[in-house]
């Protein structure tokens, strides 16, 4: 029998900021709301089902306008039953949070957000990551 293979291509039209912080996710979201003047709202946890019975439960917050959006994602699974911490993006396991910024075409806006995040107490590091360089970038499709 002939097998067909579906090849899908997604457009990653967002900027990705990776954040190192020991703050709890709700505390970080509250501080970012205050500093950026936005309203990140807790969304239902995303559950990813992978091969070998591995499931990830990922917490996320969303700020959405008509033409833009910001999503704050916890990079580690909330499921404590796994023997080791599972990451949404294994290549970025040194980062605790990921921020997807979409709809802001101006790179100055991304740089401003990055600068504001760098000045927040409790955030140790903020890096802008090229999405095309990530092997597991498909995990960022919500």
N, C-alpha and C positions, 0 to 999 in steps of 0.2 A: 504494500500500500504506500502510495506517495504521501509524504509529510509536507505540510506547508508551515512556514515559519513567519510569524508576524514580526515585522521590524518597525518599531515606532520611534519617532524622533520628536523630542520635546524642545520647545523654545524656552530657555532659561533667561527670561528678561527681568532679572532682579539682581541686586547687589547683595553680597553675603558678607556680614561682619561676624567674626568669631570672637567670643568674649570669655575671659578667664575671671571668675568671681566665686567667692565662697558664700555669697549671699543666698538665701532661700529664694526660690523663683518668684513667689508672690511679693517679697520685699524688693527684689530687683525691678520687677514690673512696676511697682508703685513709685520707686525712685525715678525710673525712666519716664513714666507718665508726668511726674512733677517737673523734671528737667527739660523734657522736650515739648511739654504742653500738649500731650496727646492723651488718649484714653485706651490703653491696652486692656482688653477684656479677656478673662479666662475662657478658653474654649474647651469643648469636650476633648478628653485625652484621645490621641491618635494611637491606634493599635496596628502594628505592622506584623504580618505573619510571614515568616521566612521558612526556608527549608530546614529540615532536621528539628522540627517542633520548637523553633526559637521564635518567641513573640516579644515584641518591644512595645511598651506602653509609654508614649512620649507626651509630656505636658507642653502646652503651647498657649500663647496669648496673642490676640489679634487686634490691630487698629486698622479700620477700613474706611476709606472715603470713596467718593465716586470714581476717582482716577488713580488712586494710589493706596498703598497698604504697607503696614509694618507687622511682621510676625516675629515674636520672640519664642524660641524653641529651646527646651532643655535637651541637651545632647545625650543624656544618659537615660536609660530605661528606669521608670518608677517602680518596676517590679523587683522587689527585694528577694524573691525566691531563687534567682539565678546565682550560681556560685561566684561569678565574676561580673563586673559591671559591663553591660552591653551598651554600645553607642550607636546612635542613629547614623553618624558619619564616622566610621572607624579611623579614617585617615586624620581626623581632627580630634582624637580622643583626649588630647591635652587641653582642649577648650570645653568649658562647662555649658555655654549657651551659644546659640546661633541666632542671628537677627537677619531676616530676609527683608530687604527694602525694595519695593517695587513701585513703579509709576513715577519715580523722580528721575527724569532724564538728565538733569544737571548734576555733574560729578561734584560740584561745589556743595550741594546739599548733602551728599553722602559724606564728604569730608567734614562738614559742620557737625553732622550726627556723630561721626567718629570722634571728633574733638570733644564734644560734650560728654560722650560716654567715657572718654579717657580721664576726665576731670571728676568723675563720680567716685566718692569714697566707697571702697568695697570692690571696685573693679581694678584688677591688677594689669590687664592687658586687653587691647582691642586691635584686631588685625582685619584688614579687608582681604578676602580670599577670592581667587578666581574660580568660579563655579565649574568652568570647562576643564579644570585641572583635576577635579575630584572623580575617582572611580565610582563612588557610590552616590553620585549627584542625583540619581533617580529617586532616592529616598526623600529628597526635598520637594517632591511634587505633592501638594496637598489639594 
